[in-house]
Amino acid sequence: MNLYRELAIRNDKERMKLECNEIMITSMYFNDINDFINLEIGIKRFQGNMERFHFNPIPLNEYSRKFFPNIETFHIYNRNNEIFNDGRIFKKIIWYKVEYSTYLQEKESGNICKNIEYTDKDKDKYGTTIPSEVNSLGNFCFYSCALLKSINIPTRVTKIGDGCFCNCKDLTSINMSTRVTKIGDVCFEGCELLSSINIPNSVNEIGKDCFKKCSSLTELNMQNILFISKDKIFVNEYNLGFIYIDNLKRINGKEVEIRNINEFTIPSTVNCFKDNCFKECYQLSSINIPSTVTEIGKESFYGCTSLNSINIPSSISEIKDSCFYECSSLTNITIPSSVSKISENCFGSCTSLQSINIPTTISELGIKCFMGCSSLTSVTIPTTISKLKNNCFSGCRSMSSIEIPSSITSFEDYCFFECSSLSNITIPSTVNKLGNWCFYKCSSLTTINIPSVVTYIGYGSFYDCTSLTSINIPSSIRDLRNDTFNKCYSLSNINIPSRVSALGANCFKECSSLKSINIPSINKLGDKCFSECVSLTSINISSSFIEFGFGCFYRCGCEETLRKNKRIPTVSFEGGDRKIDKNIRILNLE
């Protein structure tokens, strides 16, 4: 090794060497007593590090107290910390939140409080002038303070709690601290005489209904706030914006429109949309969301009926509940691969939405996800989806076909409810359940093949499928429930597997094209099961039949023949409402 390299290594080691004071400062960021112990055990020259501390850098207990023998100032980090008064301790510093009255008591004892909140009890005891030591104002601190006309919020205050000035009907002016970061829910609700307010640039959160019922509030001065709140408050770098507050006419001295915005550009400083932020902005037609936004809240664009163009950045991982509900002008939308979940009712009633490509990163489609998308003709379902949940495509009246991947195991209730154009669907062999009213009023569906693994066909699954001509029922089915094929006018032939033992109420009611049916294993017929099957001329009934439902053969094509069968009670041929006869067993599969 040459001399130059040896000197370079020696210099590097010298630079890497930490002195005792430096390691003491570093150890102040330790979270556990074991970190301190291991430091002294592992490196000899750091022994005695804990003895150098004149305060406790972490909460202590009986065990850890002995390692810090020279403490003079004792820090209390939360209410549950053990407190020691031994040794040379002469002062305490309290870091958790305390009421102002508690602070005064501690101050008399020579202690320091770092987080002081002025509460409604403090206000009643010490008055409406907020002391300069206060760091936050508690919830409903000045609630209904009838005589309060003006208020000065000291510079140390960083948070104003929920309902803090709610119903202060005489409040006309407020001087807000330039360090306030949060204004709570309903904070100024009902401040009827408050006509203007200045909000400093430190504020990054304004709570729900913050200015509700502020009937005199006409001007809002916001110092470059770059966020969107639940109350639809927004100002961009050009001081243009909108707000949903009754009577408001000006923001930062400029005229604003309430809801009547057309296009909206959001600066790259925004990272979050709170719930309802653009809700019912009826004239909003276009919006560009920057990649800095990582969260779009629930109902963010709910009822934006003019919105026809929007981008979802790749920084978004979830599209939340009812996010685009009733965006009736939205024709298409691209979902980035960063999204893993489309939540409940997300695109519900987007009546102009024609197509959507769901990326393979999506693992869940929420209930009512595309409900009422009456123009939707094409949708791609990735293999990452395992269930089509309740009302998933309910009311998608323009969808003529859909490809179901083999990853799907279940069609839940109302899945394709009133998909009146759906004429072709292939159910993969992985599906084991067809939920209640699954294909209700799919009036264009002509034929369907039910896989052999299906064990459940729900109530009214094919109700009013008026074009359905043929269907197979797998041998795995044990009963057909109420209204399963009610009003399937075109169904002319059907085979009932031998394992099926019961047919529910209205099961084949008004199947006017059904000509014959073989039910040798059936021993229970529900009310009006074959009622008004006017073309049914042949039916084979088991000799072991024990239950006939009310009106089950009413206006049936073979009624005259069946009346000769003495085992069938006369109520089975009656119409209208059922009259209870305690001597006759009747069935209604619920």
C-alpha positions in Angstrom: 0.0 0.0 0.0 1.5 3.4 -1.0 1.9 6.2 1.5 -0.8 8.4 -0.1 -3.5 5.7 0.1 -2.6 5.0 3.7 -2.9 8.6 4.6 -6.2 8.9 2.8 -7.7 5.9 4.7 -6.4 7.4 8.0 -8.0 10.7 7.2 -11.3 8.9 6.3 -11.3 7.2 9.7 -10.7 10.4 11.5 -13.6 12.0 9.7 -15.8 9.0 10.6 -14.9 9.3 14.3 -17.8 10.7 16.5 -17.0 12.5 19.6 -18.9 12.0 22.9 -20.9 15.2 22.4 -21.9 14.2 18.9 -23.0 10.7 19.9 -25.0 12.2 22.8 -26.9 14.4 20.4 -27.4 11.4 18.0 -28.7 9.2 20.9 -31.4 11.8 21.7 -33.3 10.3 18.7 -33.3 6.8 20.2 -36.8 5.5 21.1 -35.9 2.7 23.5 -33.6 2.2 26.6 -32.1 -0.9 24.9 -30.7 1.4 22.2 -28.8 3.4 24.8 -27.6 0.3 26.6 -26.4 -1.4 23.4 -24.5 1.7 22.4 -22.4 1.7 25.6 -21.9 -2.0 25.5 -20.9 -2.1 21.8 -18.4 0.9 21.8 -16.2 1.3 24.8 -15.5 5.0 24.4 -19.2 5.8 24.5 -19.6 4.4 28.0 -21.1 6.9 30.3 -23.3 8.4 27.6 -26.4 8.2 29.7 -24.7 9.7 32.7 -24.1 12.9 30.6 -27.8 13.5 30.2 -29.3 16.1 32.5 -32.8 15.3 31.2 -34.6 12.1 30.1 -34.7 11.8 26.3 -37.2 9.0 26.5 -40.0 8.0 28.9 -38.6 6.2 32.0 -39.8 3.4 34.3 -38.3 1.9 37.5 -35.8 -0.1 35.5 -34.6 2.5 33.1 -34.5 5.4 35.6 -31.2 4.1 37.1 -29.4 4.5 33.8 -29.9 8.3 33.9 -28.6 9.2 37.4 -27.9 12.9 36.7 -31.3 14.1 35.5 -32.2 17.6 36.6 -35.1 18.3 34.2 -37.8 15.6 33.8 -39.7 15.4 30.5 -43.2 14.0 30.6 -44.2 12.9 27.1 -47.7 11.6 27.7 -50.2 11.2 30.5 -49.3 7.6 31.2 -45.6 8.2 31.8 -44.2 7.4 35.2 -43.0 10.5 37.1 -39.9 10.7 39.3 -39.0 13.3 41.9 -35.8 11.7 43.2 -32.2 12.8 42.8 -31.6 16.3 41.5 -34.8 16.8 39.6 -36.1 20.3 40.1 -38.2 21.0 37.0 -40.7 19.1 34.8 -41.5 19.7 31.1 -44.9 18.5 30.1 -45.3 17.7 26.3 -48.9 16.3 26.2 -51.9 18.6 25.8 -53.1 20.3 29.0 -55.8 22.8 29.7 -54.8 26.4 30.4 -55.9 26.1 34.1 -53.5 23.1 34.5 -50.7 25.1 32.9 -51.1 27.8 35.5 -50.8 25.3 38.3 -47.7 23.7 36.8 -46.2 27.1 36.3 -46.5 27.9 40.0 -44.5 24.8 40.7 -41.8 25.9 38.3 -42.7 23.5 35.5 -43.1 24.1 31.8 -46.1 23.0 29.5 -45.4 22.8 25.8 -49.0 22.1 24.5 -51.6 24.4 26.1 -55.2 24.3 25.0 -57.8 27.0 25.9 -61.1 25.2 26.6 -64.6 26.3 27.2 -64.0 25.8 31.0 -61.0 28.1 30.8 -63.1 30.7 28.9 -65.7 30.6 31.6 -63.0 31.1 34.3 -60.5 33.4 32.7 -62.6 35.3 30.1 -62.7 35.7 26.3 -59.2 37.1 25.9 -57.0 34.3 24.8 -53.7 34.2 26.7 -50.5 34.4 24.7 -49.2 31.1 26.0 -52.0 29.1 24.3 -51.2 26.7 21.5 -54.7 25.5 20.5 -58.4 26.4 21.0 -60.5 23.5 22.2 -63.7 22.2 20.6 -66.7 24.6 21.1 -64.5 26.8 23.2 -66.5 30.0 22.5 -69.7 28.3 21.5 -72.7 30.7 21.6 -70.6 33.4 23.3 -73.3 36.0 22.9 -71.3 39.1 23.8 -68.2 38.2 21.8 -67.8 40.9 19.1 -64.1 40.6 18.2 -61.3 38.1 18.9 -57.6 38.1 18.7 -55.9 34.7 18.2 -52.3 34.8 19.6 -49.4 33.9 17.4 -48.7 30.5 19.2 -52.1 29.1 18.3 -51.8 26.4 15.5 -55.2 24.7 15.7 -58.8 26.0 16.1 -61.1 23.2 17.2 -64.5 22.1 16.0 -67.3 24.5 16.6 -64.9 26.9 18.3 -66.9 30.1 17.4 -70.1 28.4 16.4 -73.2 30.5 17.0 -71.2 33.6 18.1 -74.0 35.8 16.6 -72.3 39.1 17.4 -68.9 38.3 16.2 -67.9 40.8 13.5 -64.1 40.5 13.3 -61.4 38.0 14.0 -57.6 38.4 13.9 -56.1 35.0 13.2 -52.6 33.8 14.1 -50.3 33.4 11.1 -49.3 29.9 12.5 -52.8 28.4 12.4 -52.7 25.2 10.3 -56.2 23.7 10.9 -59.7 25.2 11.3 -62.1 22.6 12.6 -65.6 21.5 11.5 -68.5 24.1 11.9 -65.9 26.5 13.4 -67.7 29.7 12.4 -71.2 28.2 11.8 -74.0 30.7 12.6 -71.7 33.8 12.9 -74.4 35.9 11.3 -72.5 39.3 11.5 -69.2 38.1 10.3 -68.8 39.8 6.9 -65.1 39.1 6.0 -62.3 36.9 7.2 -58.6 36.6 6.5 -57.1 33.1 6.4 -53.3 33.0 6.6 -51.2 30.9 4.2 -50.3 28.5 7.1 -53.8 26.9 7.0 -53.8 23.6 5.2 -57.1 22.2 6.4 -60.6 23.8 6.8 -63.3 21.6 8.3 -66.7 20.7 7.1 -69.4 23.4 7.2 -66.9 25.8 8.6 -68.8 28.9 7.4 -72.3 27.4 7.3 -75.1 30.0 8.0 -72.6 32.9 7.9 -75.3 35.0 6.3 -73.3 38.2 6.2 -70.0 36.7 4.9 -69.4 38.2 1.5 -65.6 38.4 1.3 -62.9 35.9 2.0 -59.2 36.7 2.0 -57.0 33.6 1.6 -53.3 34.0 1.4 -52.4 31.5 -1.4 -54.1 28.4 0.1 -53.4 25.5 -2.2 -55.7 22.8 -1.2 -59.3 21.7 -1.6 -61.5 21.3 1.5 -64.9 19.7 2.2 -66.4 23.1 1.8 -65.0 23.5 -1.8 -62.5 26.2 -0.9 -59.8 26.6 -3.5 -57.5 29.3 -4.7 -54.8 28.7 -7.3 -51.6 30.7 -8.0 -53.6 33.3 -10.0 -56.0 33.9 -7.1 -58.9 32.5 -9.1 -61.1 30.0 -7.4 -64.5 29.1 -6.1 -66.1 28.4 -2.8 -69.5 26.9 -1.8 -70.6 29.4 0.9 -73.9 31.2 0.8 -73.7 34.9 -0.2 -69.9 34.9 -0.9 -69.1 37.3 -3.7 -65.3 37.9 -3.5 -62.2 35.9 -2.8 -59.0 38.0 -2.4 -60.8 41.0 -3.8 -61.8 39.2 -7.0 -65.3 38.2 -8.1 -66.0 34.5 -7.9 -68.7 32.2 -9.1 -70.4 29.7 -6.9 -70.5 26.3 -8.6 -70.6 28.1 -12.0 -67.1 27.1 -13.0 -66.4 25.6 -16.4 -62.8 24.6 -16.5 -60.5 24.2 -13.6 -56.7 23.9 -13.5 -55.2 22.6 -10.2 -51.7 23.6 -9.4 -49.0 21.0 -8.7 -48.9 21.9 -5.0 -52.2 20.2 -4.3 -51.9 16.6 -3.0 -55.4 15.8 -1.7 -59.1 16.3 -2.6 -61.3 16.1 0.5 -64.7 14.4 0.4 -67.4 16.3 -1.7 -64.9 18.9 -2.9 -66.5 19.4 -6.4 -69.9 17.9 -5.5 -72.7 19.3 -7.7 -70.6 21.8 -9.6 -73.1 21.5 -12.4 -71.2 23.6 -15.0 -67.7 22.1 -14.5 -66.9 20.5 -17.8 -63.2 19.9 -17.7 -60.5 19.4 -15.0 -56.9 18.5 -15.0 -55.6 16.7 -11.9 -51.8 17.0 -11.3 -49.6 14.0 -10.5 -49.0 15.4 -7.0 -52.6 14.4 -6.0 -52.5 11.1 -4.1 -56.1 11.0 -2.8 -59.5 11.8 -4.3 -62.1 11.8 -1.6 -65.6 10.3 -1.6 -68.2 12.0 -3.8 -65.5 14.4 -5.1 -67.3 14.9 -8.5 -70.7 13.7 -7.5 -73.4 15.3 -9.6 -71.0 17.2 -11.9 -73.4 16.7 -14.8 -71.4 18.8 -17.3 -68.1 17.1 -16.7 -67.0 15.4 -20.0 -63.2 15.3 -19.6 -61.0 14.3 -16.6 -57.7 12.6 -16.1 -56.8 10.4 -13.2 -53.1 10.6 -12.4 -51.0 7.5 -11.7 -50.5 8.7 -8.2 -54.0 7.5 -7.3 -54.5 4.1 -5.8 -58.2 4.0 -5.1 -61.3 5.6 -6.7 -63.6 6.1 -3.7 -67.3 5.8 -3.1 -69.6 7.7 -5.5 -66.6 9.6 -6.8 -68.1 10.2 -10.3 -71.7 9.4 -9.5 -74.2 11.1 -11.9 -71.4 12.6 -14.1 -73.9 12.2 -16.9 -71.8 13.9 -19.6 -68.7 11.7 -19.0 -68.3 9.6 -22.2 -65.0 7.8 -21.4 -62.3 7.6 -18.7 -58.9 6.1 -18.5 -58.1 4.3 -15.2 -54.3 4.2 -14.5 -52.6 0.9 -13.5 -51.8 2.4 -10.1 -55.5 2.0 -9.1 -56.2 -1.2 -7.2 -59.9 -0.6 -6.2 -62.9 1.0 -7.7 -65.3 1.6 -4.8 -69.0 1.5 -4.2 -71.2 3.4 -6.7 -68.1 5.0 -8.2 -69.5 5.4 -11.8 -73.2 5.0 -10.9 -75.6 6.8 -13.3 -72.8 8.0 -15.6 -75.4 7.8 -18.4 -73.1 8.8 -21.2 -70.2 6.5 -20.3 -69.7 4.3 -23.4 -66.6 2.2 -22.6 -64.2 1.6 -19.9 -61.0 -0.5 -19.7 -60.3 -1.8 -16.2 -56.6 -2.4 -15.7 -55.2 -5.7 -14.4 -54.1 -4.0 -11.1 -57.8 -3.7 -10.0 -58.6 -6.4 -7.4 -62.1 -5.2 -6.4 -65.1 -3.6 -8.0 -67.5 -2.2 -5.4 -71.2 -2.7 -5.3 -73.2 -0.6 -7.7 -69.9 0.3 -9.4 -71.4 0.8 -12.9 -75.1 0.9 -11.9 -77.2 2.9 -14.3 -74.5 3.4 -17.0 -77.2 3.2 -19.6 -74.8 4.0 -22.6 -72.1 1.5 -21.6 -71.5 -0.9 -24.4 -68.1 -2.3 -23.7 -66.2 -3.2 -20.6 -63.1 -5.3 -20.0 -62.9 -7.2 -16.7 -59.4 -8.3 -15.7 -58.5 -11.7 -14.3 -57.7 -10.1 -11.0 -61.4 -9.7 -10.2 -63.0 -12.7 -8.3 -66.6 -11.4 -7.8 -69.1 -9.3 -9.6 -70.8 -7.6 -6.6 -74.4 -6.5 -6.1 -75.7 -4.2 -8.9 -72.3 -4.1 -10.5 -73.7 -3.6 -14.0 -77.4 -3.1 -13.1 -79.2 -0.9 -15.6 -76.5 -1.0 -18.3 -79.1 -1.1 -20.9 -76.8 -0.7 -24.0 -74.4 -3.5 -23.1 -75.0 -6.3 -25.6 -72.2 -8.6 -24.6 -69.6 -9.0 -21.9 -66.6 -11.3 -21.5 -66.3 -12.8 -18.1 -62.8 -14.1 -17.1 -62.3 -17.5 -15.5 -61.2 -15.8 -12.2 -64.9 -14.9 -11.5 -66.5 -17.3 -8.9 -69.7 -15.5 -8.2 -72.4 -13.2 -9.7 -73.9 -11.4 -6.7 -77.5 -10.0 -6.4 -78.8 -7.8 -9.2 -75.5 -8.1 -11.1 -77.0 -7.7 -14.6 -80.4 -6.3 -13.5 -82.2 -4.7 -16.4 -79.4 -5.1 -18.9 -82.0 -5.1 -21.6 -79.6 -5.3 -24.6 -77.5 -8.2 -23.2 -78.0 -11.0 -25.7 -74.8 -13.0 -25.2 -72.9 -14.0 -22.1 -70.7 -16.9 -21.4 -70.5 -17.9 -17.8 -67.1 -19.5 -17.0 -66.9 -22.9 -15.3 -65.5 -21.3 -12.2 -68.8 -19.5 -11.3 -70.6 -21.3 -8.5 -73.4 -18.8 -7.7 -76.0 -16.7 -9.6 -77.3 -14.2 -7.1 -80.9 -13.0 -6.6 -82.4 -11.2 -9.6 -79.1 -11.6 -11.3 -80.4 -11.4 -14.9 -83.8 -9.7 -14.1 -85.3 -8.1 -17.3 -82.4 -9.1 -19.6 -85.0 -9.0 -22.3 -82.6 -9.7 -25.2 -81.0 -12.8 -23.6 -81.9 -15.8 -25.8 -79.8 -18.7 -24.4 -77.5 -19.3 -21.5 -75.3 -22.1 -20.3 -75.0 -22.5 -16.6 -71.8 -24.3 -15.5 -72.1 -27.6 -13.6 -70.4 -26.2 -10.5 -73.2 -23.7 -9.9 -75.0 -24.7 -6.6 -77.2 -21.6 -6.2 -79.6 -19.9 -8.5 -81.1 -17.0 -6.7 -84.7 -15.6 -6.5 -85.9 -14.1 -9.7 -82.6 -14.8 -11.5 -84.2 -14.8 -14.9 -87.4 -12.9 -14.2 -88.8 -11.2 -17.3 -86.1 -12.6 -19.7 -88.7 -12.4 -22.4 -86.5 -13.7 -25.2 -84.9 -16.6 -23.4 -85.7 -19.8 -25.4 -83.5 -22.4 -23.8 -81.4 -22.8 -20.6 -79.7 -25.8 -19.0 -80.0 -26.4 -15.2 -77.0 -28.3 -13.9 -77.4 -31.4 -11.7 -75.8 -29.5 -8.8 -79.0 -27.5 -8.2 -81.4 -28.8 -5.5 -84.2 -26.3 -5.8 -85.4 -23.5 -8.0 -86.5 -20.5 -6.0 -89.3 -18.0 -6.2 -89.7 -16.2 -9.6 -86.7 -17.9 -11.2 -88.3 -18.0 -14.7 -91.3 -15.8 -14.1 -92.4 -14.1 -17.4 -89.9 -16.0 -19.6 -92.5 -15.8 -22.4 -90.2 -17.5 -25.1 -89.0 -20.4 -22.9 -90.5 -23.5 -24.7 -88.5 -26.3 -23.2 -86.5 -27.0 -20.0 -85.0 -30.0 -18.3 -85.2 -30.2 -14.5 -82.4 -32.3 -13.0 -83.5 -35.3 -10.8 -81.9 -33.7 -7.7 -84.3 -30.8 -7.8 -87.0 -31.4 -5.2 -88.8 -28.1 -5.0 -90.0 -25.3 -7.2 -90.6 -21.9 -5.6 -93.5 -19.5 -5.9 -94.1 -18.1 -9.4 -91.1 -20.1 -10.6 -92.5 -20.6 -14.2 -95.4 -18.2 -14.0 -96.5 -16.8 -17.4 -94.0 -18.9 -19.3 -96.6 -18.9 -22.1 -94.5 -20.9 -24.6 -93.6 -23.7 -22.3 -95.2 -26.8 -23.7 -94.1 -29.7 -21.6 -92.1 -30.4 -18.4 -91.0 -33.4 -16.6 -90.8 -33.1 -12.8 -90.8 -36.7 -11.5 -88.5 -35.9 -8.5 -90.4 -32.7 -7.5 -92.4 -33.1 -4.3 -93.2 -29.4 -3.6 -94.7 -26.7 -5.9 -94.8 -23.1 -4.7 -97.7 -20.7 -5.1 -98.6 -20.0 -8.8 -95.6 -22.0 -9.9 -97.1 -22.8 -13.4 -99.8 -20.2 -13.3 -100.8 -18.9 -16.8 -98.5 -21.3 -18.6 -101.2 -21.4 -21.3 -99.2 -23.7 -23.7 -98.3 -26.3 -21.1 -100.1 -29.4 -22.2 -97.9 -32.1 -20.7 -96.5 -32.4 -17.2 -95.3 -35.5 -15.4 -95.9 -35.3 -11.6 -94.3 -37.7 -9.1 -96.7 -40.1 -7.3 -95.0 -39.0 -4.0 -96.0 -35.4 -4.4 -96.9 -34.0 -1.0 -97.3 -30.2 -1.4 -99.2 -28.2 -4.1 -99.1 -24.4 -3.8 -102.0 -22.0 -4.2 -102.9 -21.4 -7.8 -99.9 -23.4 -9.0 -101.9 -24.6 -12.1 -104.1 -21.6 -12.5 -104.9 -21.1 -16.3 -102.4 -23.8 -17.1 -102.8 -25.5 -20.5 -103.2 -28.9 -18.9 -105.5 -27.6 -16.1 -108.5 -29.7 -17.3 -106.4 -32.9 -17.2 -104.8 -32.1 -13.9 -108.2 -31.5 -12.2 -108.9 -35.2 -12.6 -106.0 -36.0 -10.3 -107.7 -36.3 -6.9 -104.4 -35.6 -5.1 -104.3 -32.1 -6.3 -106.4 -29.7 -4.2 -108.8 -27.3 -5.9 -107.0 -24.2 -4.5 -104.1 -25.2 -6.9 -106.3 -24.1 -9.8 -107.6 -20.8 -8.2 -106.5 -17.3 -9.2 -106.4 -14.1 -7.3 -105.1 -13.9 -3.7 -104.5 -17.0 -1.7 -107.0 -18.0 1.0 -105.5 -20.0 3.8 -107.0 -23.5 4.4 -105.4 -25.1 7.4 -106.1 -28.6 6.1 -104.1 -28.0 2.9 -100.3 -27.9 2.8 -99.0 -25.2 0.5 -95.5 -24.0 -0.3 -93.8 -20.7 -0.6 -90.0 -21.0 -0.8 -88.6 -17.9 1.0 
